[in-house]
Amino acid sequence: MTTSELQALACPDCPASITSQRSTGAEGPILVVGVEHAGTCPWAAAYVPAEGYVLAVAGGLLLHTIG
């Protein structure tokens, strides 16, 4: 995915910061994507616990945090 495609995953009403890096998992290469939501993000306030949220998907990890 391109940086602009990753940024499009952020909430439309949240100035989230998106980062990505390639890493190696137990079964080979993976993409790790981090989404740091603004403290005012309504979606993150409703769904992301204070310690953050990690979602494992095929070929990668998606990390949500509140900044």
LINJO-V987891 format. One record per backbone hydrogen bond with DSSP energy under -0.5 kcal/mol. CO is the residue of the C=O (numbers start at 1). NH is the residue of the N-H. If there is no record, write none. Layout:
[[CO NH] [CO NH]]
//
This chain:
[[2 6] [3 7] [4 8] [6 9] [7 10] [11 14] [14 16] [16 18] [17 36] [19 34] [21 32] [23 30] [25 28] [28 25] [30 23] [31 33] [31 61] [32 21] [33 63] [34 19] [34 36] [35 37] [35 65] [36 17] [37 67] [38 41] [41 45] [42 46] [43 47] [44 48] [47 49] [49 52] [53 64] [54 56] [55 57] [55 62] [57 60] [59 31] [60 57] [61 33] [62 55] [63 35] [64 53] [65 37] [65 67]]
//
